[in-house]
């Protein structure tokens, strides 16, 4: 039985921040492969389909790497191996010179000279706002009613849509799959839809978004794009700025963003305390909600112009 690594070639030199796609072939007896580096770091898996397999990975350290592909049969026995050596080259892109713009909640917000984008590292708490099932009168929604301030605060009308017939109460959906749930707002809205229509708002369960701190965010506005990086697992996600929070709080994202980053996504119990980097692109949006495909294409374009993964790796500080 035979397994082959066809791409990249043996002794190839690759940039440290390139997304490397390993491709190969395997005998019909082999049903899955594992990729290992230096015989001790397991960094990828793939099933074998019609004799082909592939794995994508991004290296974050430079130097030589001894790569081994291991093939397994249907009984989970290792039956074949193939080895290559790669040279991972360091990037020349740096994170200097940079200026500290301000600090929020103990987290510094930075900007590189000549760039409009800014970045920061912090926690991520989970924002359910905009989801049609975010809040319920019986507190069975995705998030706790106390986080909407209802009914005991004056600011709940910033979170929940008031009932047009009785503005002292929150409006409850009268039909649809979430009948009886309140309508939860995001600051970014589709003005062509009624205020009581949940689709007017950016759905936290469907769209990866971040929350801007109130009182100004270095020129960033609702509808601008961002890229968010989880330094603990290497996942990176494109996002849109769709909500506004307190001026003294930074580091909050939607349920969809948390799920894509591999973060516990419950608004009640999820989130992480550190290790998340946010890169925000002021002036990149049009002030309107966008389709996920548009968010991905626009955020990726601005991220690459900023310096992409090479810049991010240079600026990220492991916690």
Buried (B, 14 or more C-beta within 10 A) or exposed (E): EEBBBEEBEEEEEBBBBBEBEBBBBBBEBBBBBBBBBEEEEEBBEBEBEEEEBBBEBBBBEBEEBEBBBBBBBEEEEEBBBBEBEBEBBBBEBEBEEBEEBBEBBEBBBBBBEEBBBBBBBBBBBBBBBBBBBBBBBEEEBBBEBEBBBBEEEEEBBEBBBBBEEEEEBBBBBEEEEBEBBBBBBBBBBEEEEEBBBBEBBBBBBBBBBBBBBEEEBBBBBBBBBBBBBBBBEBEBBBBBBBBBBEBEBBBBBBBBBBBBBBBEBEBEEBBBEBBBBBBBBBEBBEEBBBEEEBBBEBBBBBBEEBBBBBBBBBBBEEE
